[in-house]
């Protein structure tokens, strides 16, 4: 049995000629076998040098041909280049090649194109095998504890990727983080490849594709507003610098928490100029769901029956709940329709006193009431809201359905450009857009202006502690 190896630059005409000759021999001689190796031109020289060094050969051109010594072990027997291969074939098998130069060039061009396509496919499939790196900050918070199992649920990420989970708690307890890591590992999740815990920023956000930032100032600092702003600004400036330097270029960042969330996102984006304004958002879904549930209770319907409640403004400060696009399905009123029939919420909420007085009061006191009863910040609803944003980001939202998010303004609705402000957005094809058919009446404009002013004051306070990039 004769077994030959034919290797060469993918764009080499002599490799193409030798390849066709080897195929002819293989087709006519059952004991003649040839293994072909096409190497991209940019990799050829290094590949040739390594191969020759490993086998103690001397060869400096394309192609290179050697004979494998079947069942004998050791290195193969070098024949040489195209001319040596042609002489060998003529002497042993009485064959030669009459390929024209034009055909040689055509086949070499096809070889190069095929090689480049194969390399692209290798890169693509290799990327699919790479784990999705997810980083969660403030990893010892209860929100993180509730969020982790939900991340591995169905319908969150496309194609059910393998996930490497990074849990970051700056200056946190290593022992507590190790315990959390053990709990996550004990779930034996099919998608989970590795859990890593971090207490320093030394490797923070390396290769991150998804970042969920849950940081809030320590409880003992909550009475000191300026101290909270300073801590927030300093932390998120550092986060932004690290994300810009270490994270994947297509990273998606979701900011959540209980204080200054708009300011966090704005600071982060300013500190990471490489990020586009659509890569970092603030989660307003938790507040949106609270408002939705109050309406659900008032109308005696289910949570799935009310959609398109809008949160405007400063999510953890001056915000406004807008029902201009809100719809209710399956409402037991005087007018009925098919399953897809809906009515505007403002048309079926006849109790104007509740809508104008009681509803805002309920929203304003809800978080304080919940904290007083549970002695902790709301965590289940926060984790659920983050998952809702991730699902919409990866799969898109239902046609016409809006989701409230804090995003950088481009000057629409009279909101200053660059200010991170909660607005309605539509998710589609892995990105979001702000709808243009929103009505801003005088009452709503006044609410927006109050939120704009509050955010401006927060930014001014933070600017005293944020170091300008060099």
C-alpha positions as CSV (number, residue, x, y, z in Angstrom):
1,X,0.0,0.0,0.0
2,X,1.3,3.5,-1.0
3,X,0.2,6.4,1.3
4,X,1.3,9.9,0.4
5,X,0.8,13.2,2.1
6,X,0.5,16.3,-0.2
7,X,0.6,19.7,1.5
8,X,0.8,23.2,0.1
9,X,-0.3,26.7,0.1
10,X,-4.0,26.9,-0.8
11,X,-3.3,29.4,-3.6
12,X,-0.4,27.5,-5.1
13,X,-0.9,26.5,-8.7
14,X,1.6,23.6,-8.5
15,X,-0.2,22.3,-5.4
16,X,-3.4,22.3,-7.5
17,X,-1.6,20.4,-10.3
18,X,-0.1,17.8,-7.9
19,X,-3.5,17.4,-6.2
20,X,-5.3,16.5,-9.5
21,X,-2.5,14.1,-10.4
22,X,-2.9,12.4,-6.9
23,X,-6.6,12.2,-7.4
24,X,-6.1,10.4,-10.7
25,X,-3.8,7.9,-9.2
26,X,-6.2,7.3,-6.3
27,X,-9.1,6.7,-8.6
28,X,-7.2,4.2,-10.7
29,X,-5.1,2.4,-8.2
30,X,-6.9,0.9,-5.2
31,X,-3.7,0.7,-3.1
32,X,-2.7,4.3,-3.7
33,X,-3.8,6.7,-0.9
34,X,-3.2,10.4,-0.6
35,X,-3.9,12.8,2.3
36,X,-4.1,16.4,1.2
37,X,-3.3,19.4,3.5
38,X,-4.3,22.8,2.3
39,X,-2.7,25.6,4.3
40,X,-3.8,29.2,4.2
41,X,-1.0,31.5,2.6
42,X,-0.6,33.5,5.8
43,X,0.1,30.3,7.8
44,X,2.1,28.4,5.2
45,X,5.7,29.5,6.1
46,X,5.3,28.8,9.8
47,X,3.5,25.5,9.1
48,X,6.3,24.4,6.7
49,X,9.1,25.4,9.2
50,X,7.5,23.5,12.0
51,X,6.8,20.4,9.9
52,X,10.4,20.3,8.5
53,X,11.9,20.8,12.0
54,X,9.8,18.0,13.5
55,X,10.9,15.6,10.7
56,X,14.5,16.9,10.2
57,X,13.7,17.8,6.6
58,X,15.0,20.6,4.4
59,X,12.3,22.1,2.1
60,X,11.4,25.7,1.4
61,X,8.6,25.8,-1.2
62,X,5.1,24.7,-2.0
63,X,4.0,22.0,-2.3
64,X,5.8,19.4,-0.1
65,X,5.2,15.7,-0.6
66,X,6.3,12.8,1.5
67,X,5.5,9.1,1.8
68,X,4.2,7.6,5.0
69,X,5.9,4.3,5.9
70,X,3.0,2.2,6.8
71,X,3.5,0.0,9.9
72,X,7.1,1.0,10.2
73,X,6.9,3.9,12.6
74,X,9.2,6.9,12.5
75,X,9.0,9.9,10.3
76,X,7.9,9.7,6.6
77,X,10.1,9.7,3.6
78,X,10.4,13.1,2.0
79,X,10.0,13.1,-1.8
80,X,10.3,16.9,-2.3
81,X,8.2,19.3,-4.2
82,X,6.0,19.1,-7.3
83,X,8.8,18.2,-9.7
84,X,10.0,15.3,-7.5
85,X,6.5,14.0,-7.0
86,X,5.9,14.2,-10.8
87,X,9.1,12.2,-11.5
88,X,8.1,9.6,-8.9
89,X,4.7,9.1,-10.4
90,X,6.2,8.9,-13.9
91,X,8.8,6.4,-12.9
92,X,6.5,4.1,-10.8
93,X,3.2,4.5,-12.5
94,X,3.9,5.8,-16.0
95,X,1.5,8.8,-15.5
96,X,2.1,12.5,-16.1
97,X,0.0,15.7,-15.9
98,X,-1.0,17.8,-18.9
99,X,-3.0,20.4,-16.8
100,X,-2.9,23.9,-18.5
101,X,-1.7,26.9,-16.7
102,X,-5.2,28.5,-16.9
103,X,-6.7,25.4,-15.2
104,X,-4.0,25.4,-12.5
105,X,-4.7,29.0,-11.7
106,X,-8.5,28.4,-11.6
107,X,-8.2,25.4,-9.2
108,X,-5.7,27.3,-7.0
109,X,-8.2,30.2,-6.6
110,X,-11.0,27.7,-5.7
111,X,-8.7,26.0,-3.2
112,X,-8.0,29.3,-1.5
113,X,-11.7,30.2,-1.4
114,X,-12.6,26.8,0.1
115,X,-9.8,27.1,2.7
116,X,-11.0,30.5,3.8
117,X,-14.6,29.3,4.1
118,X,-13.4,26.3,6.2
119,X,-11.5,28.6,8.5
120,X,-14.5,30.9,8.9
121,X,-16.6,27.9,9.8
122,X,-14.0,26.7,12.3
123,X,-14.0,30.1,14.0
124,X,-17.8,30.2,14.0
125,X,-18.3,26.7,15.5
126,X,-15.4,27.4,17.9
127,X,-17.2,30.5,19.1
128,X,-20.3,28.4,19.7
129,X,-18.3,26.1,22.0
130,X,-16.9,29.0,24.0
131,X,-18.9,29.6,27.2
132,X,-20.9,32.7,27.7
133,X,-19.2,34.6,30.5
134,X,-21.8,36.2,32.8
135,X,-20.6,38.5,35.6
136,X,-22.9,39.5,38.5
137,X,-21.7,42.2,41.0
138,X,-22.8,42.4,44.6
139,X,-23.0,38.6,44.3
140,X,-23.8,38.1,48.0
141,X,-27.0,40.1,47.7
142,X,-30.4,38.3,47.9
143,X,-31.2,39.5,44.4
144,X,-28.2,37.6,43.0
145,X,-29.2,34.5,45.0
146,X,-32.6,34.5,43.4
147,X,-31.3,35.5,40.0
148,X,-28.8,32.6,39.5
149,X,-31.3,29.8,39.0
150,X,-33.4,31.9,36.7
151,X,-30.4,32.6,34.4
152,X,-30.4,28.9,33.5
153,X,-34.1,28.6,32.8
154,X,-35.5,28.1,29.3
155,X,-36.0,31.0,26.9
156,X,-33.4,33.3,28.5
157,X,-30.5,32.9,26.0
158,X,-30.6,31.6,22.5
159,X,-29.2,28.2,21.6
160,X,-28.8,27.3,25.3
161,X,-25.1,28.3,25.5
162,X,-22.6,26.9,28.0
163,X,-22.2,29.5,30.8
164,X,-19.3,30.5,32.9
165,X,-20.6,32.4,35.9
166,X,-18.5,35.0,37.7
167,X,-19.6,36.2,41.1
168,X,-18.0,39.5,42.2
169,X,-18.3,41.0,45.7
170,X,-15.7,43.7,46.1
171,X,-14.0,43.3,49.5
172,X,-16.6,40.7,50.3
173,X,-16.2,37.5,52.4
174,X,-14.3,34.9,50.5
175,X,-15.8,32.2,52.7
176,X,-19.4,33.4,51.9
177,X,-18.6,33.5,48.2
178,X,-17.1,30.0,48.3
179,X,-20.3,28.8,50.0
180,X,-22.4,30.4,47.3
181,X,-20.2,28.8,44.6
182,X,-20.7,25.4,46.2
183,X,-24.5,25.9,46.2
184,X,-24.5,26.8,42.5
185,X,-22.3,23.8,41.7
186,X,-24.6,21.5,43.7
187,X,-27.5,22.4,41.3
188,X,-25.6,20.4,38.6
189,X,-27.0,22.6,35.9
190,X,-26.5,21.2,32.4
191,X,-25.4,24.6,30.9
192,X,-23.0,25.5,33.7
193,X,-19.3,25.0,32.9
194,X,-17.7,26.8,35.7
195,X,-18.3,29.1,38.7
196,X,-15.7,31.6,39.7
197,X,-15.8,34.0,42.7
198,X,-13.9,37.3,42.9
199,X,-13.4,39.7,45.8
200,X,-11.1,42.1,43.9
201,X,-11.3,44.0,40.6
202,X,-8.0,42.5,39.4
203,X,-9.7,40.4,36.6
204,X,-13.1,42.0,36.7
205,X,-15.3,41.6,33.6
206,X,-12.8,39.7,31.6
207,X,-14.5,38.3,28.4
208,X,-17.8,39.3,29.8
209,X,-20.8,39.0,27.4
210,X,-23.4,39.8,30.1
211,X,-23.0,41.9,33.2
212,X,-25.6,42.4,35.9
213,X,-24.6,45.2,38.2
214,X,-26.5,45.1,41.6
215,X,-24.3,47.3,43.7
216,X,-25.8,49.6,46.3
217,X,-24.1,51.6,49.1
218,X,-23.9,50.0,52.4
219,X,-27.0,50.4,54.7
220,X,-25.2,52.5,57.3
221,X,-24.6,55.2,54.6
222,X,-28.1,55.5,53.4
223,X,-28.8,58.6,55.5
224,X,-25.9,60.5,53.9
225,X,-27.0,61.3,50.4
226,X,-23.8,62.9,49.2
227,X,-21.8,60.0,50.6
228,X,-24.0,57.6,48.6
229,X,-23.6,59.6,45.4
230,X,-19.8,59.6,45.9
231,X,-19.6,55.9,46.6
232,X,-21.8,55.2,43.6
233,X,-19.9,57.5,41.2
234,X,-16.5,56.1,42.2
235,X,-17.5,52.5,42.0
236,X,-19.2,52.8,38.6
237,X,-16.5,54.9,37.1
238,X,-14.1,52.1,37.9
239,X,-16.5,49.5,36.6
240,X,-16.8,51.4,33.3
241,X,-13.1,51.6,32.8
242,X,-12.7,47.9,33.5
243,X,-15.6,46.9,31.2
244,X,-14.2,49.0,28.4
245,X,-10.8,47.3,28.8
246,X,-11.7,43.7,29.7
247,X,-15.2,42.9,28.5
248,X,-16.2,41.4,25.1
249,X,-16.9,44.1,22.5
250,X,-20.6,43.0,22.3
251,X,-21.1,43.0,26.1
252,X,-24.6,43.8,27.4
253,X,-24.9,45.5,30.8
254,X,-28.0,45.6,33.0
255,X,-27.9,48.0,35.9
256,X,-30.3,47.3,38.8
257,X,-30.5,48.2,42.5
258,X,-32.4,50.4,44.9
259,X,-30.7,53.8,44.6
260,X,-29.2,56.1,41.9
261,X,-29.6,53.5,39.1
262,X,-29.8,56.1,36.3
263,X,-26.7,57.7,37.6
264,X,-24.8,54.4,37.7
265,X,-25.5,53.7,34.1
266,X,-24.6,57.2,33.0
267,X,-21.3,57.1,34.9
268,X,-20.5,53.7,33.5
269,X,-21.1,54.7,29.9
270,X,-19.0,57.9,30.3
271,X,-16.1,55.8,31.7
272,X,-16.3,53.3,28.9
273,X,-16.3,55.2,25.6
274,X,-15.9,52.0,23.6
275,X,-19.5,51.0,24.6
276,X,-22.3,52.1,22.4
277,X,-25.3,53.7,24.1
278,X,-27.4,50.6,23.4
279,X,-25.1,48.3,25.4
280,X,-26.0,49.5,28.9
281,X,-29.6,49.8,30.2
282,X,-31.3,50.3,33.6
283,X,-33.9,47.8,34.8
284,X,-37.2,49.6,35.3
285,X,-39.2,46.4,34.9
286,X,-39.6,45.8,38.7
287,X,-41.3,49.2,39.1
288,X,-43.4,48.6,35.9
289,X,-44.6,45.2,37.4
290,X,-45.6,46.8,40.7
291,X,-47.7,49.4,38.8
292,X,-49.2,46.7,36.6
293,X,-50.2,44.5,39.6
294,X,-52.0,47.5,41.2
295,X,-54.1,47.9,38.0
296,X,-54.7,44.1,37.8
297,X,-56.1,44.1,41.4
298,X,-58.3,47.1,40.6
299,X,-59.7,45.6,37.4
300,X,-60.0,42.1,38.8
301,X,-58.0,40.5,35.9
302,X,-54.8,38.5,35.7
303,X,-51.3,39.9,35.4
304,X,-51.2,38.6,31.8
305,X,-54.2,40.7,30.9
306,X,-52.5,44.2,31.3
307,X,-49.7,45.4,29.1
308,X,-47.8,48.5,28.1
309,X,-47.5,50.3,31.4
310,X,-44.8,52.9,31.0
311,X,-42.3,54.1,33.6
312,X,-40.8,57.6,32.9
313,X,-37.9,59.3,34.6
314,X,-35.6,58.5,37.5
315,X,-36.3,54.9,38.3
316,X,-35.2,55.2,42.0
317,X,-36.2,58.8,42.4
318,X,-38.8,61.0,40.6
319,X,-40.6,58.7,38.3
320,X,-44.1,58.8,36.6
321,X,-46.4,55.9,35.6
322,X,-48.0,56.6,32.3
323,X,-51.0,54.6,31.1
324,X,-51.5,56.2,27.6
325,X,-50.6,52.9,25.9
326,X,-51.7,50.5,28.6
327,X,-54.2,47.9,27.4
328,X,-56.4,45.3,29.2
329,X,-57.5,42.0,27.8
330,X,-60.4,39.8,28.9
331,X,-61.9,42.6,31.0
332,X,-65.5,41.8,32.1
333,X,-67.1,45.0,31.0
334,X,-70.0,46.0,28.8
335,X,-67.9,45.5,25.6
336,X,-66.6,42.0,24.7
337,X,-64.5,40.7,21.8
338,X,-62.4,37.8,20.6
339,X,-59.4,36.6,22.6
340,X,-57.1,39.3,21.0
341,X,-59.5,42.1,21.8
342,X,-58.3,44.8,24.2
343,X,-59.3,48.1,25.6
344,X,-57.3,51.1,26.9
345,X,-56.9,50.9,30.6
346,X,-57.8,54.6,31.0
347,X,-61.2,53.9,29.4
348,X,-62.2,51.1,31.8
349,X,-60.8,52.7,35.0
350,X,-63.7,54.8,35.9
351,X,-62.5,55.6,39.4
352,X,-60.6,58.8,38.6
353,X,-59.9,59.5,42.3
354,X,-58.2,56.1,42.6
355,X,-56.3,56.7,39.4
356,X,-55.1,60.2,40.2
357,X,-54.7,60.0,44.0
358,X,-54.7,56.5,45.4
359,X,-52.7,54.8,42.6
360,X,-49.6,57.2,42.9
361,X,-49.8,57.0,46.7
362,X,-49.8,53.2,46.5
363,X,-46.7,53.2,44.2
364,X,-44.9,55.7,46.4
365,X,-45.3,53.7,49.6
366,X,-45.1,50.2,48.1
367,X,-41.4,49.6,48.5
368,X,-41.3,51.1,52.0
369,X,-44.2,48.9,53.1
370,X,-42.6,45.8,51.6
371,X,-39.2,46.5,53.3
372,X,-40.9,47.1,56.7
373,X,-42.7,43.8,56.5
374,X,-39.8,41.7,55.2
375,X,-36.9,43.6,56.8
376,X,-35.0,43.4,53.5
377,X,-35.0,45.0,50.0
378,X,-37.3,43.3,47.4
379,X,-35.2,40.6,45.7
380,X,-37.6,38.1,43.9
381,X,-39.2,40.9,41.8
382,X,-35.8,42.4,41.0
383,X,-34.5,39.1,39.8
384,X,-37.6,38.5,37.7
385,X,-37.3,41.9,36.2
386,X,-33.7,41.3,35.1
387,X,-34.8,38.0,33.4
388,X,-37.6,39.9,31.6
389,X,-35.0,42.3,30.2
390,X,-32.7,39.5,29.1
391,X,-35.5,37.6,27.4
392,X,-36.6,40.7,25.5
393,X,-33.0,41.5,24.5
394,X,-32.3,38.0,23.2
395,X,-35.7,37.2,21.7
396,X,-37.4,40.5,21.1
397,X,-40.7,41.7,22.6
398,X,-44.2,40.9,21.3
399,X,-45.3,43.2,18.4
400,X,-46.3,46.5,19.7
401,X,-45.5,45.7,23.4
402,X,-43.2,48.2,25.1
403,X,-40.9,47.6,28.1
404,X,-39.7,50.4,30.3
405,X,-35.9,50.9,30.5
406,X,-33.5,53.5,31.6
407,X,-31.5,54.4,28.5
408,X,-29.3,57.3,27.3
409,X,-31.5,59.9,25.7
410,X,-30.8,61.2,22.2
411,X,-32.8,64.3,22.8
412,X,-36.2,62.9,22.2
413,X,-39.2,64.1,24.3
414,X,-37.3,67.1,25.4
415,X,-34.9,65.0,27.6
416,X,-31.3,66.3,27.5
417,X,-29.1,64.2,25.2
418,X,-27.0,61.7,27.1
419,X,-29.1,61.8,30.3
420,X,-30.1,58.2,31.3
421,X,-33.8,58.3,31.5
422,X,-36.6,55.7,31.8
423,X,-38.6,55.6,28.6
424,X,-40.7,53.0,26.7
425,X,-38.7,50.8,24.3
426,X,-39.4,48.2,21.7
427,X,-37.0,45.2,21.5
428,X,-36.3,43.6,18.1
429,X,-33.4,41.8,16.5
430,X,-31.2,42.0,19.5
431,X,-31.5,45.7,20.0
432,X,-34.0,48.3,21.3
433,X,-35.7,51.4,19.8
434,X,-37.7,54.1,21.4
435,X,-41.1,54.4,19.8
436,X,-41.9,57.7,18.2
437,X,-45.7,57.7,18.5
438,X,-45.7,58.8,22.2
439,X,-47.9,61.7,23.2
440,X,-46.3,64.2,25.6
441,X,-49.1,66.4,27.1
442,X,-48.5,69.3,29.4
443,X,-49.0,67.3,32.6
444,X,-46.6,64.6,31.5
445,X,-44.0,67.2,30.4
446,X,-44.1,68.7,33.9
447,X,-43.4,65.2,35.3
448,X,-40.5,64.7,32.9
449,X,-39.0,68.0,33.7
450,X,-39.0,67.3,37.4
451,X,-37.2,64.0,36.8
452,X,-34.7,65.7,34.4
453,X,-33.9,68.3,37.1
454,X,-33.4,65.7,39.8
455,X,-31.0,63.7,37.6
456,X,-29.1,66.8,36.7
457,X,-28.6,67.5,40.4
458,X,-27.4,63.9,41.0
459,X,-25.0,64.3,38.1
460,X,-23.6,67.6,39.4
461,X,-23.0,66.0,42.8
462,X,-21.3,63.0,41.3
463,X,-19.1,65.1,39.0
464,X,-17.3,66.4,42.1
465,X,-16.0,62.9,42.7
466,X,-15.5,61.5,39.2
467,X,-12.0,61.9,37.9
468,X,-11.8,63.0,34.3
469,X,-10.1,60.5,32.0
470,X,-6.5,61.4,31.2
